């Protein structure tokens, strides 16, 4: 994962409301939740919720799928796993070793 892509994902999750939305979707699992269900759980006005979901969708952290009149949101588990892996992939290798690997890579 490129550092800029990881930074963009983390930037979008750096907002408390967006983080709350994403965590709720993770708890819901692969089936996700309809936008109305998210609104009920978090008690967020529709326009505010739409704004925050659009940020998550644009960053690729959330997928949306229309099911008739319902808009379902699901978390992008693959992307969040990549972000976590990016943050932890050099854990405990030492600073000098990480620099050598980065220079060789």
Jmol script that loads the backbone (N, CA, C; Angstrom):
load data "model"
ATOM      1  N   UNK A   1       0.841  -1.173   0.000  1.00  0.00           N
ATOM      2  CA  UNK A   1       0.000   0.000   0.000  1.00  0.00           C
ATOM      3  C   UNK A   1       0.884   1.233   0.000  1.00  0.00           C
ATOM      4  N   UNK A   2       0.531   2.177  -0.818  1.00  0.00           N
ATOM      5  CA  UNK A   2       1.271   3.434  -0.867  1.00  0.00           C
ATOM      6  C   UNK A   2       0.950   4.283   0.371  1.00  0.00           C
ATOM      7  N   UNK A   3       1.947   4.949   0.928  1.00  0.00           N
ATOM      8  CA  UNK A   3       1.705   5.793   2.102  1.00  0.00           C
ATOM      9  C   UNK A   3       0.599   6.833   1.891  1.00  0.00           C
ATOM     10  N   UNK A   4       0.513   7.408   0.686  1.00  0.00           N
ATOM     11  CA  UNK A   4      -0.526   8.416   0.440  1.00  0.00           C
ATOM     12  C   UNK A   4      -1.923   7.816   0.533  1.00  0.00           C
ATOM     13  N   UNK A   5      -2.080   6.576   0.047  1.00  0.00           N
ATOM     14  CA  UNK A   5      -3.383   5.923   0.110  1.00  0.00           C
ATOM     15  C   UNK A   5      -3.748   5.605   1.561  1.00  0.00           C
ATOM     16  N   UNK A   6      -2.782   5.099   2.323  1.00  0.00           N
ATOM     17  CA  UNK A   6      -3.011   4.821   3.741  1.00  0.00           C
ATOM     18  C   UNK A   6      -3.366   6.103   4.484  1.00  0.00           C
ATOM     19  N   UNK A   7      -2.653   7.172   4.182  1.00  0.00           N
ATOM     20  CA  UNK A   7      -2.911   8.454   4.846  1.00  0.00           C
ATOM     21  C   UNK A   7      -4.309   8.955   4.538  1.00  0.00           C
ATOM     22  N   UNK A   8      -4.759   8.774   3.301  1.00  0.00           N
ATOM     23  CA  UNK A   8      -6.113   9.219   2.927  1.00  0.00           C
ATOM     24  C   UNK A   8      -7.172   8.439   3.697  1.00  0.00           C
ATOM     25  N   UNK A   9      -6.985   7.134   3.802  1.00  0.00           N
ATOM     26  CA  UNK A   9      -7.933   6.310   4.557  1.00  0.00           C
ATOM     27  C   UNK A   9      -7.957   6.730   6.024  1.00  0.00           C
ATOM     28  N   UNK A  10      -6.786   6.916   6.594  1.00  0.00           N
ATOM     29  CA  UNK A  10      -6.707   7.315   7.996  1.00  0.00           C
ATOM     30  C   UNK A  10      -7.280   8.705   8.217  1.00  0.00           C
ATOM     31  N   UNK A  11      -7.089   9.591   7.235  1.00  0.00           N
ATOM     32  CA  UNK A  11      -7.657  10.943   7.327  1.00  0.00           C
ATOM     33  C   UNK A  11      -9.180  10.858   7.412  1.00  0.00           C
ATOM     34  N   UNK A  12      -9.780  10.031   6.567  1.00  0.00           N
ATOM     35  CA  UNK A  12     -11.242   9.919   6.555  1.00  0.00           C
ATOM     36  C   UNK A  12     -11.751   9.290   7.839  1.00  0.00           C
ATOM     37  N   UNK A  13     -10.994   8.354   8.402  1.00  0.00           N
ATOM     38  CA  UNK A  13     -11.388   7.736   9.667  1.00  0.00           C
ATOM     39  C   UNK A  13     -11.041   8.615  10.867  1.00  0.00           C
ATOM     40  N   UNK A  14     -10.309   9.703  10.638  1.00  0.00           N
ATOM     41  CA  UNK A  14      -9.904  10.607  11.708  1.00  0.00           C
ATOM     42  C   UNK A  14     -11.017  11.507  12.203  1.00  0.00           C
ATOM     43  N   UNK A  15     -12.167  11.436  11.583  1.00  0.00           N
ATOM     44  CA  UNK A  15     -13.330  12.189  12.033  1.00  0.00           C
ATOM     45  C   UNK A  15     -14.152  11.269  12.943  1.00  0.00           C
ATOM     46  N   UNK A  16     -14.546  11.757  14.115  1.00  0.00           N
ATOM     47  CA  UNK A  16     -15.239  10.917  15.100  1.00  0.00           C
ATOM     48  C   UNK A  16     -16.533  10.311  14.545  1.00  0.00           C
ATOM     49  N   UNK A  17     -17.294  11.077  13.795  1.00  0.00           N
ATOM     50  CA  UNK A  17     -18.555  10.562  13.249  1.00  0.00           C
ATOM     51  C   UNK A  17     -18.291   9.477  12.220  1.00  0.00           C
ATOM     52  N   UNK A  18     -17.334   9.705  11.326  1.00  0.00           N
ATOM     53  CA  UNK A  18     -17.023   8.698  10.315  1.00  0.00           C
ATOM     54  C   UNK A  18     -16.460   7.426  10.955  1.00  0.00           C
ATOM     55  N   UNK A  19     -15.645   7.590  11.980  1.00  0.00           N
ATOM     56  CA  UNK A  19     -15.105   6.429  12.678  1.00  0.00           C
ATOM     57  C   UNK A  19     -16.236   5.633  13.329  1.00  0.00           C
ATOM     58  N   UNK A  20     -17.185   6.335  13.897  1.00  0.00           N
ATOM     59  CA  UNK A  20     -18.338   5.683  14.522  1.00  0.00           C
ATOM     60  C   UNK A  20     -19.169   4.920  13.485  1.00  0.00           C
ATOM     61  N   UNK A  21     -19.372   5.521  12.326  1.00  0.00           N
ATOM     62  CA  UNK A  21     -20.111   4.867  11.242  1.00  0.00           C
ATOM     63  C   UNK A  21     -19.371   3.617  10.800  1.00  0.00           C
ATOM     64  N   UNK A  22     -18.068   3.740  10.574  1.00  0.00           N
ATOM     65  CA  UNK A  22     -17.286   2.604  10.107  1.00  0.00           C
ATOM     66  C   UNK A  22     -17.293   1.478  11.133  1.00  0.00           C
ATOM     67  N   UNK A  23     -17.118   1.783  12.384  1.00  0.00           N
ATOM     68  CA  UNK A  23     -17.112   0.761  13.439  1.00  0.00           C
ATOM     69  C   UNK A  23     -18.469   0.065  13.537  1.00  0.00           C
ATOM     70  N   UNK A  24     -19.543   0.823  13.366  1.00  0.00           N
ATOM     71  CA  UNK A  24     -20.883   0.229  13.366  1.00  0.00           C
ATOM     72  C   UNK A  24     -21.021  -0.757  12.207  1.00  0.00           C
ATOM     73  N   UNK A  25     -20.535  -0.366  11.030  1.00  0.00           N
ATOM     74  CA  UNK A  25     -20.602  -1.255   9.872  1.00  0.00           C
ATOM     75  C   UNK A  25     -19.748  -2.502  10.068  1.00  0.00           C
ATOM     76  N   UNK A  26     -18.608  -2.366  10.706  1.00  0.00           N
ATOM     77  CA  UNK A  26     -17.766  -3.527  10.992  1.00  0.00           C
ATOM     78  C   UNK A  26     -18.509  -4.475  11.934  1.00  0.00           C
ATOM     79  N   UNK A  27     -19.178  -3.931  12.940  1.00  0.00           N
ATOM     80  CA  UNK A  27     -19.950  -4.773  13.862  1.00  0.00           C
ATOM     81  C   UNK A  27     -21.078  -5.491  13.126  1.00  0.00           C
ATOM     82  N   UNK A  28     -21.660  -4.827  12.129  1.00  0.00           N
ATOM     83  CA  UNK A  28     -22.753  -5.429  11.363  1.00  0.00           C
ATOM     84  C   UNK A  28     -22.258  -6.577  10.486  1.00  0.00           C
ATOM     85  N   UNK A  29     -20.982  -6.564  10.134  1.00  0.00           N
ATOM     86  CA  UNK A  29     -20.412  -7.636   9.330  1.00  0.00           C
ATOM     87  C   UNK A  29     -20.599  -7.417   7.846  1.00  0.00           C
ATOM     88  N   UNK A  30     -20.345  -8.469   7.055  1.00  0.00           N
ATOM     89  CA  UNK A  30     -20.385  -8.354   5.594  1.00  0.00           C
ATOM     90  C   UNK A  30     -21.750  -7.939   5.034  1.00  0.00           C
ATOM     91  N   UNK A  31     -22.814  -8.192   5.756  1.00  0.00           N
ATOM     92  CA  UNK A  31     -24.151  -7.810   5.280  1.00  0.00           C
ATOM     93  C   UNK A  31     -24.358  -6.299   5.333  1.00  0.00           C
ATOM     94  N   UNK A  32     -23.583  -5.622   6.179  1.00  0.00           N
ATOM     95  CA  UNK A  32     -23.700  -4.172   6.289  1.00  0.00           C
ATOM     96  C   UNK A  32     -25.028  -3.736   6.864  1.00  0.00           C
ATOM     97  N   UNK A  33     -25.341  -2.470   6.628  1.00  0.00           N
ATOM     98  CA  UNK A  33     -26.583  -1.881   7.115  1.00  0.00           C
ATOM     99  C   UNK A  33     -27.139  -0.929   6.080  1.00  0.00           C
ATOM    100  N   UNK A  34     -28.436  -0.787   6.072  1.00  0.00           N
ATOM    101  CA  UNK A  34     -29.077   0.231   5.250  1.00  0.00           C
ATOM    102  C   UNK A  34     -28.791   1.595   5.874  1.00  0.00           C
ATOM    103  N   UNK A  35     -28.773   2.618   5.052  1.00  0.00           N
ATOM    104  CA  UNK A  35     -28.486   3.970   5.552  1.00  0.00           C
ATOM    105  C   UNK A  35     -29.463   4.341   6.669  1.00  0.00           C
ATOM    106  N   UNK A  36     -30.717   3.990   6.508  1.00  0.00           N
ATOM    107  CA  UNK A  36     -31.707   4.282   7.550  1.00  0.00           C
ATOM    108  C   UNK A  36     -31.387   3.596   8.864  1.00  0.00           C
ATOM    109  N   UNK A  37     -30.849   2.383   8.800  1.00  0.00           N
ATOM    110  CA  UNK A  37     -30.465   1.665  10.017  1.00  0.00           C
ATOM    111  C   UNK A  37     -29.276   2.346  10.694  1.00  0.00           C
ATOM    112  N   UNK A  38     -28.339   2.813   9.898  1.00  0.00           N
ATOM    113  CA  UNK A  38     -27.196   3.546  10.460  1.00  0.00           C
ATOM    114  C   UNK A  38     -27.705   4.786  11.176  1.00  0.00           C
ATOM    115  N   UNK A  39     -28.615   5.478  10.530  1.00  0.00           N
ATOM    116  CA  UNK A  39     -29.185   6.699  11.102  1.00  0.00           C
ATOM    117  C   UNK A  39     -29.880   6.401  12.435  1.00  0.00           C
ATOM    118  N   UNK A  40     -30.621   5.313  12.495  1.00  0.00           N
ATOM    119  CA  UNK A  40     -31.317   4.942  13.735  1.00  0.00           C
ATOM    120  C   UNK A  40     -30.324   4.614  14.852  1.00  0.00           C
ATOM    121  N   UNK A  41     -29.291   3.858  14.528  1.00  0.00           N
ATOM    122  CA  UNK A  41     -28.312   3.456  15.537  1.00  0.00           C
ATOM    123  C   UNK A  41     -27.529   4.640  16.090  1.00  0.00           C
ATOM    124  N   UNK A  42     -27.176   5.576  15.221  1.00  0.00           N
ATOM    125  CA  UNK A  42     -26.286   6.664  15.632  1.00  0.00           C
ATOM    126  C   UNK A  42     -27.002   7.985  15.881  1.00  0.00           C
ATOM    127  N   UNK A  43     -28.280   8.031  15.547  1.00  0.00           N
ATOM    128  CA  UNK A  43     -29.087   9.242  15.755  1.00  0.00           C
ATOM    129  C   UNK A  43     -28.420  10.475  15.118  1.00  0.00           C
ATOM    130  N   UNK A  44     -28.130  10.336  13.824  1.00  0.00           N
ATOM    131  CA  UNK A  44     -27.485  11.396  13.055  1.00  0.00           C
ATOM    132  C   UNK A  44     -28.484  11.910  12.021  1.00  0.00           C
ATOM    133  N   UNK A  45     -28.601  13.221  11.837  1.00  0.00           N
ATOM    134  CA  UNK A  45     -29.488  13.748  10.787  1.00  0.00           C
ATOM    135  C   UNK A  45     -29.086  13.192   9.413  1.00  0.00           C
ATOM    136  N   UNK A  46     -30.066  12.958   8.564  1.00  0.00           N
ATOM    137  CA  UNK A  46     -29.836  12.355   7.255  1.00  0.00           C
ATOM    138  C   UNK A  46     -28.794  13.064   6.418  1.00  0.00           C
ATOM    139  N   UNK A  47     -28.852  14.385   6.359  1.00  0.00           N
ATOM    140  CA  UNK A  47     -27.898  15.120   5.527  1.00  0.00           C
ATOM    141  C   UNK A  47     -26.475  14.991   6.067  1.00  0.00           C
ATOM    142  N   UNK A  48     -26.329  14.997   7.369  1.00  0.00           N
ATOM    143  CA  UNK A  48     -25.009  14.831   7.990  1.00  0.00           C
ATOM    144  C   UNK A  48     -24.481  13.433   7.725  1.00  0.00           C
ATOM    145  N   UNK A  49     -25.343  12.439   7.875  1.00  0.00           N
ATOM    146  CA  UNK A  49     -24.950  11.059   7.638  1.00  0.00           C
ATOM    147  C   UNK A  49     -24.514  10.859   6.192  1.00  0.00           C
ATOM    148  N   UNK A  50     -25.268  11.403   5.272  1.00  0.00           N
ATOM    149  CA  UNK A  50     -24.945  11.299   3.850  1.00  0.00           C
ATOM    150  C   UNK A  50     -23.577  11.896   3.555  1.00  0.00           C
ATOM    151  N   UNK A  51     -23.305  13.049   4.140  1.00  0.00           N
ATOM    152  CA  UNK A  51     -22.016  13.719   3.968  1.00  0.00           C
ATOM    153  C   UNK A  51     -20.870  12.817   4.420  1.00  0.00           C
ATOM    154  N   UNK A  52     -21.003  12.234   5.601  1.00  0.00           N
ATOM    155  CA  UNK A  52     -19.930  11.410   6.154  1.00  0.00           C
ATOM    156  C   UNK A  52     -19.784  10.096   5.393  1.00  0.00           C
ATOM    157  N   UNK A  53     -20.891   9.492   5.004  1.00  0.00           N
ATOM    158  CA  UNK A  53     -20.815   8.253   4.231  1.00  0.00           C
ATOM    159  C   UNK A  53     -20.133   8.513   2.896  1.00  0.00           C
ATOM    160  N   UNK A  54     -20.409   9.652   2.274  1.00  0.00           N
ATOM    161  CA  UNK A  54     -19.787   9.942   0.981  1.00  0.00           C
ATOM    162  C   UNK A  54     -18.265  10.021   1.105  1.00  0.00           C
ATOM    163  N   UNK A  55     -17.763  10.551   2.212  1.00  0.00           N
ATOM    164  CA  UNK A  55     -16.311  10.581   2.450  1.00  0.00           C
ATOM    165  C   UNK A  55     -15.748   9.167   2.546  1.00  0.00           C
ATOM    166  N   UNK A  56     -16.450   8.294   3.257  1.00  0.00           N
ATOM    167  CA  UNK A  56     -15.999   6.915   3.415  1.00  0.00           C
ATOM    168  C   UNK A  56     -16.053   6.165   2.090  1.00  0.00           C
ATOM    169  N   UNK A  57     -17.085   6.412   1.309  1.00  0.00           N
ATOM    170  CA  UNK A  57     -17.219   5.766  -0.003  1.00  0.00           C
ATOM    171  C   UNK A  57     -16.123   6.254  -0.942  1.00  0.00           C
ATOM    172  N   UNK A  58     -15.881   7.562  -0.979  1.00  0.00           N
ATOM    173  CA  UNK A  58     -14.858   8.120  -1.864  1.00  0.00           C
ATOM    174  C   UNK A  58     -13.456   7.612  -1.530  1.00  0.00           C
ATOM    175  N   UNK A  59     -13.211   7.305  -0.274  1.00  0.00           N
ATOM    176  CA  UNK A  59     -11.912   6.758   0.128  1.00  0.00           C
ATOM    177  C   UNK A  59     -11.847   5.252  -0.115  1.00  0.00           C
ATOM    178  N   UNK A  60     -12.970   4.638  -0.463  1.00  0.00           N
ATOM    179  CA  UNK A  60     -13.011   3.205  -0.713  1.00  0.00           C
ATOM    180  C   UNK A  60     -13.211   2.364   0.532  1.00  0.00           C
ATOM    181  N   UNK A  61     -13.433   3.006   1.664  1.00  0.00           N
ATOM    182  CA  UNK A  61     -13.596   2.288   2.926  1.00  0.00           C
ATOM    183  C   UNK A  61     -14.965   1.649   3.077  1.00  0.00           C
ATOM    184  N   UNK A  62     -15.950   2.184   2.352  1.00  0.00           N
ATOM    185  CA  UNK A  62     -17.325   1.673   2.413  1.00  0.00           C
ATOM    186  C   UNK A  62     -17.835   1.512   0.992  1.00  0.00           C
ATOM    187  N   UNK A  63     -18.535   0.405   0.769  1.00  0.00           N
ATOM    188  CA  UNK A  63     -19.206   0.167  -0.507  1.00  0.00           C
ATOM    189  C   UNK A  63     -20.698   0.425  -0.301  1.00  0.00           C
ATOM    190  N   UNK A  64     -21.348   0.925  -1.343  1.00  0.00           N
ATOM    191  CA  UNK A  64     -22.795   1.110  -1.298  1.00  0.00           C
ATOM    192  C   UNK A  64     -23.427   0.310  -2.425  1.00  0.00           C
ATOM    193  N   UNK A  65     -24.581  -0.261  -2.114  1.00  0.00           N
ATOM    194  CA  UNK A  65     -25.323  -1.015  -3.109  1.00  0.00           C
ATOM    195  C   UNK A  65     -26.801  -0.691  -2.952  1.00  0.00           C
ATOM    196  N   UNK A  66     -27.424  -0.385  -4.074  1.00  0.00           N
ATOM    197  CA  UNK A  66     -28.854  -0.089  -4.049  1.00  0.00           C
ATOM    198  C   UNK A  66     -29.628  -1.390  -4.112  1.00  0.00           C
ATOM    199  N   UNK A  67     -30.583  -1.517  -3.199  1.00  0.00           N
ATOM    200  CA  UNK A  67     -31.485  -2.664  -3.158  1.00  0.00           C
ATOM    201  C   UNK A  67     -32.907  -2.115  -3.212  1.00  0.00           C
ATOM    202  N   UNK A  68     -33.386  -1.888  -4.422  1.00  0.00           N
ATOM    203  CA  UNK A  68     -34.688  -1.238  -4.566  1.00  0.00           C
ATOM    204  C   UNK A  68     -34.596   0.192  -4.074  1.00  0.00           C
ATOM    205  N   UNK A  69     -35.358   0.492  -3.042  1.00  0.00           N
ATOM    206  CA  UNK A  69     -35.342   1.853  -2.487  1.00  0.00           C
ATOM    207  C   UNK A  69     -34.363   2.000  -1.329  1.00  0.00           C
ATOM    208  N   UNK A  70     -33.685   0.930  -1.002  1.00  0.00           N
ATOM    209  CA  UNK A  70     -32.759   0.926   0.136  1.00  0.00           C
ATOM    210  C   UNK A  70     -31.322   1.027  -0.369  1.00  0.00           C
ATOM    211  N   UNK A  71     -30.541   1.853   0.310  1.00  0.00           N
ATOM    212  CA  UNK A  71     -29.118   1.984   0.003  1.00  0.00           C
ATOM    213  C   UNK A  71     -28.349   1.300   1.126  1.00  0.00           C
ATOM    214  N   UNK A  72     -27.685   0.190   0.810  1.00  0.00           N
ATOM    215  CA  UNK A  72     -26.965  -0.603   1.809  1.00  0.00           C
ATOM    216  C   UNK A  72     -25.481  -0.253   1.784  1.00  0.00           C
ATOM    217  N   UNK A  73     -24.920  -0.088   2.967  1.00  0.00           N
ATOM    218  CA  UNK A  73     -23.496   0.215   3.120  1.00  0.00           C
ATOM    219  C   UNK A  73     -22.797  -0.978   3.751  1.00  0.00           C
ATOM    220  N   UNK A  74     -21.650  -1.343   3.186  1.00  0.00           N
ATOM    221  CA  UNK A  74     -20.852  -2.425   3.737  1.00  0.00           C
ATOM    222  C   UNK A  74     -19.407  -1.958   3.863  1.00  0.00           C
ATOM    223  N   UNK A  75     -18.730  -2.394   4.912  1.00  0.00           N
ATOM    224  CA  UNK A  75     -17.326  -1.992   5.078  1.00  0.00           C
ATOM    225  C   UNK A  75     -16.438  -2.749   4.104  1.00  0.00           C
ATOM    226  N   UNK A  76     -15.384  -2.093   3.652  1.00  0.00           N
ATOM    227  CA  UNK A  76     -14.410  -2.729   2.776  1.00  0.00           C
ATOM    228  C   UNK A  76     -13.342  -3.354   3.664  1.00  0.00           C
ATOM    229  N   UNK A  77     -13.598  -4.604   4.053  1.00  0.00           N
ATOM    230  CA  UNK A  77     -12.680  -5.294   4.958  1.00  0.00           C
ATOM    231  C   UNK A  77     -11.296  -5.471   4.344  1.00  0.00           C
ATOM    232  N   UNK A  78     -11.237  -5.688   3.045  1.00  0.00           N
ATOM    233  CA  UNK A  78      -9.951  -5.869   2.371  1.00  0.00           C
ATOM    234  C   UNK A  78      -9.091  -4.624   2.516  1.00  0.00           C
ATOM    235  N   UNK A  79      -9.677  -3.454   2.287  1.00  0.00           N
ATOM    236  CA  UNK A  79      -8.910  -2.211   2.379  1.00  0.00           C
ATOM    237  C   UNK A  79      -8.471  -1.923   3.801  1.00  0.00           C
ATOM    238  N   UNK A  80      -9.354  -2.097   4.768  1.00  0.00           N
ATOM    239  CA  UNK A  80      -8.961  -1.787   6.144  1.00  0.00           C
ATOM    240  C   UNK A  80      -7.895  -2.768   6.617  1.00  0.00           C
ATOM    241  N   UNK A  81      -7.947  -4.019   6.132  1.00  0.00           N
ATOM    242  CA  UNK A  81      -6.881  -4.975   6.445  1.00  0.00           C
ATOM    243  C   UNK A  81      -5.554  -4.506   5.856  1.00  0.00           C
ATOM    244  N   UNK A  82      -5.583  -3.961   4.638  1.00  0.00           N
ATOM    245  CA  UNK A  82      -4.363  -3.436   4.019  1.00  0.00           C
ATOM    246  C   UNK A  82      -3.801  -2.265   4.817  1.00  0.00           C
ATOM    247  N   UNK A  83      -4.670  -1.380   5.303  1.00  0.00           N
ATOM    248  CA  UNK A  83      -4.220  -0.235   6.104  1.00  0.00           C
ATOM    249  C   UNK A  83      -3.563  -0.722   7.388  1.00  0.00           C
ATOM    250  N   UNK A  84      -4.191  -1.677   8.035  1.00  0.00           N
ATOM    251  CA  UNK A  84      -3.635  -2.215   9.282  1.00  0.00           C
ATOM    252  C   UNK A  84      -2.297  -2.898   9.013  1.00  0.00           C
ATOM    253  N   UNK A  85      -2.225  -3.662   7.933  1.00  0.00           N
ATOM    254  CA  UNK A  85      -0.976  -4.335   7.568  1.00  0.00           C
ATOM    255  C   UNK A  85       0.116  -3.297   7.280  1.00  0.00           C
ATOM    256  N   UNK A  86      -0.243  -2.216   6.581  1.00  0.00           N
ATOM    257  CA  UNK A  86       0.706  -1.140   6.291  1.00  0.00           C
ATOM    258  C   UNK A  86       1.271  -0.561   7.585  1.00  0.00           C
ATOM    259  N   UNK A  87       0.412  -0.374   8.572  1.00  0.00           N
ATOM    260  CA  UNK A  87       0.838   0.218   9.840  1.00  0.00           C
ATOM    261  C   UNK A  87       1.716  -0.718  10.665  1.00  0.00           C
ATOM    262  N   UNK A  88       1.528  -2.015  10.500  1.00  0.00           N
ATOM    263  CA  UNK A  88       2.200  -2.957  11.390  1.00  0.00           C
ATOM    264  C   UNK A  88       3.246  -3.842  10.714  1.00  0.00           C
ATOM    265  N   UNK A  89       3.412  -3.740   9.406  1.00  0.00           N
ATOM    266  CA  UNK A  89       4.264  -4.686   8.690  1.00  0.00           C
ATOM    267  C   UNK A  89       5.735  -4.651   9.104  1.00  0.00           C
ATOM    268  N   UNK A  90       6.204  -3.565   9.659  1.00  0.00           N
ATOM    269  CA  UNK A  90       7.606  -3.482  10.067  1.00  0.00           C
ATOM    270  C   UNK A  90       7.766  -3.522  11.584  1.00  0.00           C
ATOM    271  N   UNK A  91       6.760  -4.049  12.242  1.00  0.00           N
ATOM    272  CA  UNK A  91       6.789  -4.106  13.700  1.00  0.00           C
ATOM    273  C   UNK A  91       7.997  -4.898  14.184  1.00  0.00           C
ATOM    274  N   UNK A  92       8.746  -4.294  15.066  1.00  0.00           N
ATOM    275  CA  UNK A  92       9.827  -4.949  15.802  1.00  0.00           C
ATOM    276  C   UNK A  92      11.007  -5.390  14.949  1.00  0.00           C
ATOM    277  N   UNK A  93      11.145  -4.875  13.719  1.00  0.00           N
ATOM    278  CA  UNK A  93      12.294  -5.261  12.888  1.00  0.00           C
ATOM    279  C   UNK A  93      13.501  -4.376  13.171  1.00  0.00           C
ATOM    280  N   UNK A  94      13.286  -3.308  13.881  1.00  0.00           N
ATOM    281  CA  UNK A  94      14.371  -2.377  14.152  1.00  0.00           C
ATOM    282  C   UNK A  94      14.401  -1.289  13.092  1.00  0.00           C
ATOM    283  N   UNK A  95      14.822  -0.122  13.472  1.00  0.00           N
ATOM    284  CA  UNK A  95      14.826   1.029  12.578  1.00  0.00           C
ATOM    285  C   UNK A  95      15.844   0.846  11.457  1.00  0.00           C
ATOM    286  N   UNK A  96      17.051   0.425  11.772  1.00  0.00           N
ATOM    287  CA  UNK A  96      18.095   0.279  10.756  1.00  0.00           C
ATOM    288  C   UNK A  96      17.702  -0.779   9.731  1.00  0.00           C
ATOM    289  N   UNK A  97      17.154  -1.904  10.183  1.00  0.00           N
ATOM    290  CA  UNK A  97      16.758  -2.976   9.273  1.00  0.00           C
ATOM    291  C   UNK A  97      15.624  -2.525   8.354  1.00  0.00           C
ATOM    292  N   UNK A  98      14.686  -1.788   8.889  1.00  0.00           N
ATOM    293  CA  UNK A  98      13.564  -1.292   8.099  1.00  0.00           C
ATOM    294  C   UNK A  98      14.073  -0.327   7.021  1.00  0.00           C
ATOM    295  N   UNK A  99      15.016   0.532   7.373  1.00  0.00           N
ATOM    296  CA  UNK A  99      15.580   1.476   6.412  1.00  0.00           C
ATOM    297  C   UNK A  99      16.323   0.738   5.298  1.00  0.00           C
ATOM    298  N   UNK A 100      17.086  -0.298   5.662  1.00  0.00           N
ATOM    299  CA  UNK A 100      17.804  -1.097   4.655  1.00  0.00           C
ATOM    300  C   UNK A 100      16.817  -1.772   3.700  1.00  0.00           C
ATOM    301  N   UNK A 101      15.766  -2.357   4.248  1.00  0.00           N
ATOM    302  CA  UNK A 101      14.772  -3.036   3.420  1.00  0.00           C
ATOM    303  C   UNK A 101      14.061  -2.055   2.502  1.00  0.00           C
ATOM    304  N   UNK A 102      13.763  -0.881   3.014  1.00  0.00           N
ATOM    305  CA  UNK A 102      13.083   0.138   2.202  1.00  0.00           C
ATOM    306  C   UNK A 102      13.990   0.620   1.066  1.00  0.00           C
ATOM    307  N   UNK A 103      15.280   0.801   1.357  1.00  0.00           N
ATOM    308  CA  UNK A 103      16.240   1.261   0.338  1.00  0.00           C
ATOM    309  C   UNK A 103      16.450   0.193  -0.734  1.00  0.00           C
ATOM    310  N   UNK A 104      16.415  -1.073  -0.341  1.00  0.00           N
ATOM    311  CA  UNK A 104      16.615  -2.165  -1.295  1.00  0.00           C
ATOM    312  C   UNK A 104      15.386  -2.424  -2.136  1.00  0.00           C
ATOM    313  N   UNK A 105      14.236  -2.047  -1.596  1.00  0.00           N
ATOM    314  CA  UNK A 105      12.972  -2.415  -2.198  1.00  0.00           C
ATOM    315  C   UNK A 105      12.472  -1.653  -3.288  1.00  0.00           C
TER     316      UNK A 105
END
end "model"
wireframe off; spacefill off
backbone 0.3
color backbone group
